[in-house]
Amino acid sequence: MGKQFDKAQQLDDTYVMHTFARKPVEFVSGAGQWLIDDEGNEYRDFLSGIGVVSVGHCNSRVTETITEQANKLVHVSNYFYIEHRGELAERISDMLAHGTEAVWQSFFANSGAEANEGAIKLARLWGAKNLDGAYGIISAEKSFHGRTLATLAATAQDNKQDPFAPLPAGFGRTPLNDIDALAAALDGEVDGTRPCALMIECIQGESGVWPCSLEYLKAAREMTSERDMLLIVDEVQTGFCRTGSYFAFQSYGIEPDIVTMAKGIADGIPMGAFAAKTDLAALMQPGMHGTTFGGGPLACAAADATTKIMCEEGFLDHVNEMGAYLRDRLAELPFVTDVRGKGLMCGISLDKPVANQVVLNALRHGFVLNAPAADIIRFLPPLIIEKDDIDALAEALPTIYEEVAQ
């Protein structure tokens, strides 16, 4: 760490709110699965900006598209038609339908939290029209749906909610993978109202990579349909090929009513979206919902280029092959007690609560990792990762671990 890092740290500490405990490194450039710090040290990236840099750092096709668009037009607002937005929405519809005849309509925002806010609003429109005004939203314990007040209310984690109480009313929680408890929650009341929707992640990412069971998700779809309630699937972290299919719900053989998305959609340019099929989407009328920046020319161009790459032949096969290989290599490590996930969304549990120390030490060895809990390491590498990168990680991890676990 040199003078450039020292200056960045000083400025950050003085002028930026301390909402993140930053790691002691300043990254200044990247290429593919690599990051480079201010002193020229190279790191293999197994976090990709928390699952965001999906097709690699500074992907040439994405950056060329961004550069071309930035030289033409950056912003005009949603009052006007622009290039790339319609093309992107059509591709997302095709990715969501994945071989069916369904047409999905998207609303473009700037983040996953905004996408989930929009989904909650659409669900409450549904409840007002079809469920006698019911507006309750049920989510799973340990879920994460955002940090705005409404999405925080849906994030069923006390340590994140308590500092900001009281939160908006109408949000309830139920244990993950407990079908009986889910039925009771859907049949019960939340703050004096019935539920209108269930919001669920197919794999909970922020709490440690905890997948839904197949039986649970199928029951969730059946039970919400029987009650005329909506099923909202939060694909902010799992979407756009992260789990080996375009969207994680597809690997479970279910179809939700609303899908939210962000992170990997535009390879690092801020963007989010929520989508619903045409009849449900039609509840959103002009003036009901909006955004100044969402779905602008630059973000749509980046997402258009990114999703084109994802839809090319062999892309999903590569994600699944590398994901299986990563899980196999991690399962060989003697200090790993559990390996879970799908595609290139992977979590491991350690036999000692030293995950944060492992993450810091990994930086010294040239790897970028993440610890969502004291005994859990999460892996979200760029989807273009190769076997050589995984081998290098698997060979380095025993030393990285032993140096901090003694």
C-alpha positions in Angstrom: 0.0 0.0 0.0 1.5 3.3 -1.1 0.8 7.0 -1.2 -2.1 6.6 -3.5 -3.8 4.2 -1.2 -3.1 6.4 1.8 -4.6 9.4 0.1 -7.7 7.4 -0.9 -8.2 6.1 2.6 -7.8 9.6 4.2 -10.3 11.2 1.8 -12.7 8.3 2.2 -12.5 8.4 6.0 -13.0 12.2 6.1 -15.7 12.7 3.5 -17.6 9.4 2.9 -20.1 8.0 5.4 -18.7 5.0 7.2 -21.4 2.5 6.2 -18.8 -0.1 5.0 -15.8 -1.6 6.8 -13.5 -1.4 3.7 -10.7 -3.8 3.1 -7.1 -2.4 3.0 -6.7 -2.2 -0.8 -7.4 0.3 -3.6 -8.3 -1.3 -6.9 -7.5 0.9 -9.9 -8.1 -1.4 -12.9 -9.4 -4.8 -13.9 -9.5 -7.3 -16.8 -11.6 -10.4 -17.0 -11.3 -12.2 -13.7 -8.4 -10.0 -12.5 -8.1 -6.9 -10.4 -5.1 -4.7 -10.1 -4.3 -2.4 -7.1 -2.6 1.0 -7.0 0.8 -0.7 -6.7 0.3 -3.1 -9.6 -0.4 -6.2 -7.5 -2.8 -8.6 -9.2 -5.7 -10.4 -7.6 -8.0 -13.2 -8.8 -11.5 -11.9 -8.2 -14.0 -14.4 -6.6 -16.5 -11.7 -5.7 -17.0 -9.7 -8.9 -18.4 -6.7 -7.0 -20.9 -8.9 -5.1 -22.0 -10.8 -8.2 -22.2 -7.8 -10.5 -19.3 -8.0 -12.9 -20.9 -11.0 -14.7 -19.0 -11.1 -18.0 -15.7 -9.9 -16.6 -14.0 -6.6 -15.7 -13.8 -4.2 -18.6 -15.3 -6.7 -21.0 -14.3 -5.3 -24.4 -17.7 -5.7 -26.0 -19.4 -4.0 -23.1 -16.9 -1.2 -22.7 -17.0 -0.5 -26.4 -20.8 -0.3 -26.3 -20.7 2.0 -23.3 -18.1 4.3 -24.9 -20.1 4.5 -28.1 -23.3 5.3 -26.3 -21.6 7.9 -24.0 -20.3 9.7 -27.1 -23.9 9.8 -28.5 -26.4 10.3 -25.6 -26.3 9.8 -21.8 -29.6 11.0 -20.5 -33.0 12.3 -21.7 -35.5 10.8 -19.1 -38.3 8.3 -19.5 -40.6 10.7 -21.3 -38.9 9.7 -24.6 -38.0 6.6 -26.6 -34.3 5.6 -26.8 -32.1 3.0 -28.3 -31.4 -0.3 -26.5 -34.3 -0.1 -24.0 -36.8 -2.0 -26.1 -34.2 -4.5 -27.4 -33.1 -5.2 -23.9 -36.6 -5.6 -22.6 -37.4 -8.1 -25.4 -34.3 -10.1 -24.6 -35.1 -10.2 -20.9 -38.6 -11.4 -21.8 -37.2 -14.2 -23.9 -34.8 -15.1 -21.1 -37.6 -15.2 -18.6 -40.0 -17.1 -20.9 -37.2 -19.5 -21.9 -39.0 -21.4 -24.6 -42.6 -20.6 -23.7 -44.9 -18.1 -25.5 -45.2 -15.8 -22.5 -44.4 -12.1 -22.9 -42.9 -10.3 -19.9 -42.8 -6.5 -19.5 -40.0 -4.8 -17.5 -39.6 -1.6 -15.5 -36.0 -0.5 -15.4 -34.6 1.0 -12.2 -31.1 1.6 -10.8 -30.7 -1.1 -8.1 -32.1 -4.3 -6.7 -33.8 -2.4 -3.8 -35.6 -0.2 -6.3 -36.6 -3.3 -8.3 -38.0 -4.9 -5.1 -39.8 -1.7 -4.2 -41.6 -1.8 -7.6 -42.5 -5.4 -7.1 -44.1 -4.7 -3.7 -46.1 -1.8 -5.2 -47.3 -4.0 -8.1 -48.3 -6.8 -5.6 -50.3 -4.3 -3.6 -52.1 -3.1 -6.7 -53.0 -6.8 -7.2 -54.2 -7.1 -3.7 -56.3 -3.9 -4.0 -58.0 -5.2 -7.1 -58.3 -9.0 -6.4 -57.9 -9.6 -2.7 -60.2 -7.0 -1.1 -57.4 -4.7 -0.4 -55.0 -7.2 1.2 -51.4 -5.7 1.2 -49.3 -8.0 3.3 -45.9 -9.3 2.0 -44.5 -12.5 3.5 -40.7 -13.2 3.2 -38.3 -15.8 4.5 -36.2 -15.5 7.6 -32.6 -14.6 6.8 -33.7 -13.1 3.5 -32.3 -9.9 2.0 -34.3 -7.7 -0.3 -32.7 -4.2 0.1 -32.1 -1.3 2.4 -34.9 1.1 1.6 -37.5 1.2 4.3 -40.0 -1.1 2.6 -37.4 -3.6 1.3 -35.7 -3.5 4.7 -39.1 -4.4 6.2 -39.1 -7.4 3.8 -35.5 -8.3 4.8 -36.2 -10.7 7.7 -33.0 -10.1 9.7 -33.4 -8.3 13.1 -29.9 -7.0 13.2 -30.5 -5.0 9.9 -34.0 -3.9 10.9 -33.7 -2.9 14.5 -31.7 0.3 14.1 -34.4 1.8 11.8 -37.6 0.8 13.6 -40.4 1.5 13.3 -40.5 0.0 9.8 -43.5 0.1 7.4 -46.4 -2.2 8.3 -47.6 -5.2 6.4 -44.5 -7.4 6.3 -44.3 -10.8 7.8 -41.8 -13.6 8.0 -41.6 -17.4 7.9 -38.7 -19.9 8.2 -37.1 -21.0 5.0 -37.9 -24.5 3.7 -40.7 -25.0 6.3 -43.8 -25.8 4.2 -46.2 -26.0 7.2 -45.0 -22.6 8.5 -45.4 -21.1 5.1 -49.0 -22.3 4.8 -49.7 -20.8 8.3 -48.1 -17.5 7.3 -50.1 -17.3 4.0 -53.3 -18.1 5.9 -52.6 -15.6 8.7 -52.6 -11.9 9.1 -49.8 -9.3 9.1 -50.5 -6.0 11.0 -54.3 -6.6 10.5 -54.2 -7.4 6.7 -54.0 -10.6 4.8 -51.0 -11.3 2.6 -51.2 -10.5 -1.1 -47.8 -11.9 -2.0 -44.8 -14.1 -1.0 -41.4 -12.7 -1.8 -38.6 -15.3 -1.9 -35.0 -15.8 -3.0 -34.4 -19.2 -4.6 -31.0 -19.0 -3.0 -30.4 -16.6 -0.1 -27.1 -14.9 -0.8 -26.4 -12.3 1.8 -27.0 -14.6 4.7 -24.6 -17.3 3.5 -25.8 -19.0 0.3 -28.8 -21.0 1.5 -30.9 -22.7 -1.2 -34.6 -23.3 -1.1 -35.5 -27.0 -1.4 -37.3 -28.1 -4.5 -40.3 -29.2 -2.5 -40.5 -25.8 -0.7 -40.4 -23.7 -3.9 -43.0 -26.0 -5.6 -45.2 -25.8 -2.5 -44.8 -22.0 -2.4 -45.9 -21.7 -6.0 -48.9 -24.1 -5.4 -50.0 -22.4 -2.2 -49.8 -18.8 -3.6 -51.7 -19.8 -6.7 -54.5 -21.6 -4.6 -54.9 -18.4 -2.6 -54.8 -16.1 -5.6 -51.7 -14.5 -4.1 -48.6 -13.5 -6.1 -45.2 -15.2 -6.0 -42.4 -12.6 -6.2 -39.0 -14.2 -6.9 -36.1 -12.0 -6.0 -33.4 -12.8 -8.6 -31.2 -9.7 -7.8 -28.2 -11.9 -7.0 -29.2 -15.2 -8.6 -30.4 -13.9 -12.0 -28.6 -13.5 -15.3 -26.9 -16.9 -15.4 -25.3 -16.7 -12.0 -26.8 -20.1 -10.9 -26.4 -21.8 -14.2 -29.7 -20.9 -15.8 -30.9 -17.6 -17.0 -32.8 -17.2 -13.7 -32.7 -19.5 -10.7 -36.4 -20.2 -10.6 -36.0 -22.0 -14.0 -33.9 -24.7 -12.4 -36.7 -25.4 -9.9 -39.4 -25.8 -12.6 -41.6 -23.1 -11.3 -42.9 -19.8 -12.8 -43.3 -16.7 -10.6 -45.6 -13.8 -11.1 -43.0 -11.1 -10.6 -39.3 -11.3 -11.0 -36.8 -8.8 -9.7 -33.3 -8.4 -11.0 -30.2 -6.2 -10.8 -26.5 -7.0 -10.1 -25.3 -9.0 -13.1 -27.6 -7.3 -15.7 -25.1 -4.7 -17.0 -21.6 -5.9 -16.0 -21.1 -3.2 -13.4 -23.2 -0.2 -14.7 -25.9 0.4 -12.1 -29.2 -1.1 -13.2 -32.2 -3.0 -11.8 -35.5 -4.1 -13.1 -38.7 -5.9 -12.2 -40.8 -7.8 -14.7 -44.3 -9.4 -14.9 -46.3 -10.9 -17.6 -48.5 -8.5 -19.6 -51.8 -8.9 -17.7 -50.3 -8.3 -14.3 -47.9 -5.6 -15.6 -51.0 -3.7 -17.0 -51.9 -2.8 -13.4 -49.1 -0.2 -13.6 -50.6 2.8 -15.4 -48.8 6.0 -16.4 -48.0 8.1 -13.4 -48.2 5.3 -10.9 -44.5 4.5 -10.8 -41.4 6.2 -12.2 -37.7 7.0 -12.0 -35.5 9.8 -13.3 -32.4 7.7 -14.1 -33.7 4.2 -14.5 -33.6 2.7 -17.9 -31.4 5.5 -19.4 -29.4 5.2 -22.6 -26.0 4.3 -20.9 -27.4 1.6 -18.6 -29.6 0.1 -21.3 -26.7 0.0 -23.8 -24.5 -1.8 -21.2 -27.2 -4.3 -20.3 -28.0 -4.9 -24.0 -24.3 -5.8 -24.6 -24.0 -7.9 -21.5 -27.2 -10.0 -22.0 -26.2 -10.6 -25.7 -23.1 -12.3 -24.4 -25.1 -14.3 -21.9 -27.4 -15.6 -24.6 -24.6 -17.0 -26.8 -24.2 -20.7 -27.2 -22.1 -22.3 -24.6 -22.3 -19.5 -22.0 -24.6 -21.4 -19.6 -22.7 -24.6 -20.1 -19.5 -22.9 -19.0 -21.1 -21.5 -15.9 -22.4 -24.9 -14.9 -19.1 -26.7 -15.7 -17.1 -24.2 -13.7 -19.6 -24.1 -10.8 -19.5 -27.9 -10.5 -15.7 -27.8 -10.6 -15.5 -25.1 -8.0 -17.7 -27.0 -5.6 -15.8 -30.2 -6.1 -12.4 -28.5 -5.4 -13.8 -26.7 -2.3 -15.3 -30.0 -1.0 -11.8 -31.5 -0.9 -10.5 -29.0 1.7 -10.4 -30.6 5.2 -11.5 -27.4 7.0 -14.7 -27.1 4.9 -17.7 -28.6 6.6 -20.3 -27.8 3.9 -20.4 -26.8 0.3 -23.7 -25.4 -1.3 -25.0 -23.4 -4.2 -25.7 -23.6 -7.9 -23.7 -22.5 -10.8 -21.1 -19.9 -9.8 -22.9 -18.9 -6.6 -21.2 -20.9 -3.9 -21.0 -20.9 -0.2 -18.8 -22.9 2.2 -19.0 -23.3 6.0 -15.7 -23.5 7.9 -14.9 -25.6 11.0 -13.8 -22.4 12.8 -15.3 -18.9 12.9 -12.4 -17.3 11.1 -14.1 -16.3 7.8 -13.3 -12.6 8.1 -9.7 -13.3 8.9 -9.5 -15.6 5.8 -10.9 -12.9 3.6 -8.2 -10.4 4.8 -5.4 -12.9 4.4 -6.7 -14.0 1.0 -6.0 -10.4 -0.2 -2.3 -10.8 0.9 -2.2 -14.0 -1.3 -3.9 -12.3 -4.3 -7.6 -13.4 -4.0 -10.7 -11.4 -3.5 -13.3 -13.3 -1.3 -16.3 -12.4 0.9 -17.5 -13.5 4.3 -21.2 -13.0 4.9 -20.9 -14.7 8.3 -18.2 -15.5 10.8 -17.9 -19.1 9.5 -19.0 -18.7 5.9 -17.1 -17.8 2.7 -19.1 -16.8 -0.3 -17.8 -17.1 -3.9 -19.4 -15.1 -6.7 -16.7 -14.9 -9.4 -17.1 -13.4 -12.9 -19.0 -16.0 -15.0 -16.0 -16.2 -17.4 -13.8 -17.8 -14.7 -11.6 -20.7 -15.8 -10.3 -23.9 -14.2 -6.9 -22.5 -13.8 -8.3 -19.8 -11.5 -10.2 -22.3 -9.5 -7.2 -24.5 -9.1 -5.1 -21.6 -8.0 -7.7 -20.8 -5.3 -8.1 -24.4 -4.1 -4.3 -24.7 -3.8 -3.9 -21.5 -1.9 -6.8 -21.8 0.5 -5.2 -24.3 2.9 -2.3 -21.9 3.5 -4.5 -18.9 3.7 -6.7 -20.8 6.3 -3.9 -22.3 8.4 -2.2 -18.9 8.8 -5.2 -17.4 10.6 -6.8 -20.5 12.2 -3.8 -21.5 14.4 
